Amino acid sequence: RFHLPLVLASFPTMATGEEIAPALQDSWGDFWLFRFFVNAAGYASIVVPGFLLIQYFKRRNYLETGRSICFPVIKSCVFGSEVKSVHQDDGSLPPRAEPTESSTARQVFKLLFCAAGLQASYLTWGVLQERVMTRTYGATETDPGEKFKDSQFLVFMNRILAFTVAGLYCALTKQPRHGAPMYKYSFASLSNILSSWCQYEALKYISFPTQVLAKASKVIPVMMMGKLVSRKSYEYWEYLTAALISVGVSMFLLSSGPNRTVSTVTTFSGIVLLAGYIIFDSFTSNWQDALFTYKMSPVQMMFGVNVFSCLFTVGSLLEQGALLESLRFMARHSEFTAHAVLLSVCSACGQLFIFYTINQFGAAVFTIIMTLRQAFAILLSCLIYGHTVTVVGGLGIAVVFVALFLRVYARSRMKKRSKKLPPGETPVQKV
């Protein structure tokens, strides 16, 4: 029983010839694949009993027969009101607030406020994310220090603060009457924490600029799946921009800079983790879009997903004994405590800025701001952490972001054209 984890741990190295940093070879228990299955087993210990309880209440027809003191809680968690709202063109987005009698200066100020808030939140989040996952704490002249290795604890820190912020917002502001069964949030929650875990864990094997470009290029597998599985059709500009993105990413990944170290080289494990991030993140967005068929606000969605995220992560951490270990690490290194708390604050504030920006200016403006943020994040990472980018790699980055801006421009033109279509005609499916 001890041989299998060792074989699994050595497989990526044997398959690609990659070298794993000594800090990652402390024990086979630190290998990402083993940790992934351990975390998944922890989530399963909560999901399986919950699934059995839901099936039990449905088979008993508890909605008509149950009259216990727990009836309101069980009804909300298992059945909900089952009343769905009319699905809009983009159910994941709140209705945009059209400016009425608002001066140009006021709108410009709002736009600058949104842009500054998004950039500050997510640029700080990106810098801290790389600092926490790739650097040591407590290093001295005689002691090399120690790395923080438990990505799941960082996910828990992010989710507990987001849950608190969303809960306070829902309590202090008027929200639509909630109708979705609470258990349905667990699917998006599970995929969300797995995608976040893969995102943190990947930084042990790849550079931050590589991770950012991989996120920007996830439109390619989405289009491939849509074409093969759903037989969707796409416009010529979508194929063109997808091809440009793939060319740009290939130029960056294949460019070889001088003095590339183990900590910055792209490895097989890093690519697998990035693929996991893209798959889980794609499922999260699609499931949330389906949940928006119920009448709910984005902040209610944020609250519901984070309730289960906190439940899953804290349950898994307690089962592994990792929660106390991480808290002891925080006690030993006050700098890490400050970084982890600020990381969570930036994540929660960033989500609120997303909702506000889309509500005020629409999805196109939000996409432009976040695309610029990705470019700035790469620049900051290279300046602060010394990642080397060759001329070919820099051209590849430029190609990717030119393609992204072309997609935003073409999509906005298509939306304007689709509004002028006669009834009965539908525009071509877009990604």
N, C-alpha and C positions, 0 to 999 in steps of 0.2 A: 504494500500500500504506500510505501515511501518512494518507490521507483517512479510511479506515474507522474507525480508533480515535477520530479527532476527532469524527466524526458520532455514534458510539456514546456518547462522553463528553458530548455536548451534548444528547442526546435527552431524558433525564429533565428537564433544565432547561426545554427548549422545551415539553415536554408538560404541565408543571404550573406553570410560571412561578416555580419555586423559585429562590432564590439560594444558591449554594454558597460557603462561606467561602473567602477568598483562599488559605488554607493548603492547600485541597483542589484548587486550580486551578494548582498549580506546574507540572504537566505532565500530559499525557494518560495517562502511565504510572501516575499515582497514582489514577486513577479506578477505582472498586471493580470494575466489570464487567470491565475489562481485567485487573486483578489476579486476579480469580476465574478467568478462562480461562488465565492464565499458571500459576497454582497447579494447576489441573486438568490442564494439559499435563504438569507435573512429576510429578503422581501417576500419570498414564497411562504415563509412561516407566518406571515400576516395575510397575504393574499388568499391562500388556500382556505383557511378557516373562514375568512370573510365571504369567499365565494360559496362555500357550503351553507353558511347562514342565510345568504340571499336566496339561494335555491330553496332552502327550507321554508322561509317566509312566503315565497311565491307559490310553492306547492300547497301550503296550508291556506292560501287565499287570505292572508292575514289582514289585507286592507278592508275586508268585509267582516271578518270574524274576530279580529283582535280588539280587545278593549282594556289592555293592561295599562299601568302607569307609564310604560315605555312606548306606548302607541305613537305619540307625536314624533319621537326620535326615529323609531323604526320606519314610520311612514315617510319621513323626510329623506332618510338614508337609502331606502330600498325602492320606494315607489315615486316619491315626489308628487307633483300635481299632474304630470304627464300632459301639460298644455304647452304646445309649441307655438312659436310666433312665425310669421311669414318670413321665409328665408330671403334676405336681401342679396344684392349682387355680390357683396363681400360681407358675409355675416360676422367675420372676425373683427370688423372695424366699427367703431361707434359712429353714429351719424355726424357728419361734419357740420360744425357750427359756422354758418355763413355770417360774415361780418355785416352788421347793420349799423349805419350811421357812425361808423368808426373811422377816425382819421387815418391817413396814410402813415403818419408818424407813429401812431399807436400800434398799427399792424406790423410796422418794421421793428418796433421795440419788442413785440411779442415773438416775432420770428427770431430775432437775435437772442432773446431769452431762451427759447426752445433749443436753438442751435448750440448756445453756450452750455446749457444744462446737459444736453446729450453728449457733447464732446467731452465736457469735464467728467461726467459720470463714467463713460465707457473707456475713455483714454486712461483715466486713473485706474479703473478696474483692470484693464489689460496690462498695465505696467506692474501692478501689484500681483496679478495672477502669475506672471512670469517670475517675479521676485520670489514668491512663496514656493513655487514648484521647482525652481532650478538653482537656488542659492542656499547656503548654509546659514544657520543661526548660532550665535555664541562662539564664533571663531576668535581665537587669540593667537599669539605667536607660538605657543606650544600646543594648542588644541585646534584641530581643523574645524571643529564645530559639528553640527548635525543637521541633516535635512528633515523637513517635515514630509512624510510620505503618504499620509492618509487623505486621499482626495475626497472621500466620502464625508469626512468631517467638515471640509470646506463647503461642500454642497449643503450640508445641514445648517451651517452658519448662515449661508445666503438665504435659505428657505425660511428659517425661523424669523428673520427680520422682515422678509417680504410678507410673511403671514401676518405679523404684527401690524405692519404699515397698512396692508389691505384691510385687515379687520377694523382698525381704527377709522379708516376712510369710510368703510361701509356703515359703521356705527354713527358717524358724525354727519353723513350726507344722505339724501334721499336716494334710494335705489329701487329698481323694478322688483316686483314681487317674484321671488325665486320659485322656479318650477321644476328644475332638473333633479332627478334622483342623485343624491350625493355620491353614491358609489361610482357613478360614471366619470367623475373627476379622477378616479384612481388610475385609469388607463393613461391619461395624459400626464399624470403625475409620475407614474413609473417610468415612462419613456423620457420624461424631462430630466429626472435625476440621473438616469443612465447616460443620456447625452451629455449632461454637465460633467459627470464622472469621467467619461471618455475624453472630454475637452481638457480637463485638468491633467489627467493621466498622460495624455499625448505629449505634453510639454516635457516629460522626462526623456522623450525619444526624438523629438523634432524641434526645430526652432519656431519661435513665435511668428515670424513673417510667413513661414510655410503654413502654419495653422490658419492665419488670416486669409491667405490666398485659397486654401482648401474650402473655407466657408464661402468665399465669393464664387467658387466654381461649382457649388452643389446644384446649380440650375441644370447642369449637364445630365446627371443621373435622373433628375426629376423628369426632364424631357424624354429621356430614353424609356423610362418606365411608362410614361404617359402614352408614348407611341406604340410600345410593344404590348402593354396590358390593356389599356383603355382605348386604343386606336384613335387617339386624339390627333388633330391636325394643328400645324403651327405655321405661322407666317415666315416668309423668307428671311426677314431680319432677325427672327429668333434663332434660326439655324446659323446665320452669319455670326451673330454675337456669341453664341455657344461655341462655335469653332474658334473665334478669336480668344475667348477665355481659355479654352484648352491649349491653344498655342502659347499664350502668355504664361500659363502655369507650367507648361513643359519647358519653356525657356528658362524659367526661374529654377525649377528643380534640377535640370540637367547642367546648369552653369556651376562651375567649380571654382570656389573662391580659395585664396591662399590661407593656410593655417586653420583650416576647418577642424574643429575639435569634436570629440564624441558627443558633447552636450549640444552641439548645433547641427550635426549631420542628420539627415532624414533617414530613418531606419524602417525596416519592415514592420516592426511593432508599432511605430508611429503611424504608418499608413493604415494599418488595420484599425487602430483606435480612431483615426479620423473618419474612416469609413463607418465605424460604429456610431460616431457622433452624427454624421449626416443622416444615417438611416433612422436613428431614434428621434432626431430633431424633426425630420420630415413627417414621421408618424404623429408627433406631438401637435404640429400645426394643423394637420388634417383632422385629427380627432377633436381639437378645439373648435375648428370650423364647424364640425357636426354638432358640437354642444351648443354653439351659438344659435341653433335653430330654436332653442328655448329662449324665452325672453329674459336676458340677463345683461349686465354691464361688464365691460372688460375688467373692472376692479373686482366684481364678484367672481369672475373666472379666475383671476389672480389669487383670490382668497381660497376658493375651493381646491384648486390644484395644490397650493402650498400647504393646506391642511394635511393632505395625504402625503405630500413630500416630507413634511416634518415627522409624521407617523412612521413612514417607511425607514427613513434614515436613522432616526433615534432608536427604533427597534433593532435595526441591523447593527448599529454601533454598540448597543448594550449587550446583544447576544455575543458579539465578538470580544467584548471587553475593551473596545477601541475608544469608547467615549472618555473613560477615565484616563487612558493613556494620552489622548490628545489634550485633555485639560491639564495634565501634568506637564506636557510640553509647553502649553501656554504659560503655566506658572514659572517654568524655567527660563522662558524667553519672552520678556515683556514686549520686545520689538515685534515678534510674531503675533502677539495678541492685538497690538495696534493695527498690524497689516490685515489680520483676519476680520476685525471689526470694520475697518474702513472698506474692505472688499465687499462685505455684506451691505454696508450703507450705500455704496455706489451701485450695486446691483438693484437694490430696492428703489432707490431714487431714479435710476435709469428707466425702470419699468413705468413709473409714474410719468416721466417726461415723454415716453413713447405714446402713452394714451393721450396726453394733453396735446402733443404736436400733431398727431393724426386727426384729433378732433378739431383743431383750429385751422390746419392748413392742408390736410389730406395726405394720402399715402405717397404721392409722388414727391412732395417736398421732403417728407420724412426719409424716403429712400435715398435722395440726394445727400442729405445730411449724414446719414449712416454710411454711405459709400465714401464720403470724404473722411469720415472717422476711421474707416479701415485703412485708408492711405496714410493718415497721420499716425495711426497705431504702429504701422510698419516702420515709419521714419523714427518714431520715438524709441522703439525697441532696438533699432540699429544704433542709435546714438547712445542710449543708456547702457545697453548690454553688449555692445561691440560686435554685433553680427556683421559679417562681411558679405557684401552684395557686389557681384561683378557687373560690368557694363551690360552684358547679355541678360543677367538676372534683373537689372534695373529696367531694361527695355521690356522684359516679360511682365514686370509689375505694371508698367505704363500701359501695355496692351490690354491687360485684364481690366484696369479701371476705365480706359476708354470704351471698352466693350460694355461695361456696366452702365456708364452714362448714356451710351447709345440705346440700351434697353429701356432706360427710364424715359428718354425722349420719345422713342418709338411707341412705347406703351401709352404715354399720355396722348399722343396723336391718335392712336387706335381708339382710346376711350371717347375722345371727342367725336370721332367718326361714327362710332357705334351708337351714340345718342341720336344721330341723324338718320339711322337706318329706319326704313318703313317697318310697321308692325309685322311680325312673322319672320323677319330675317334676323339671324343671330350672327354675331361676329365670330371669327375663328378663335378656338381655344388658345389662351395665352398662359405662359408660366410666369 
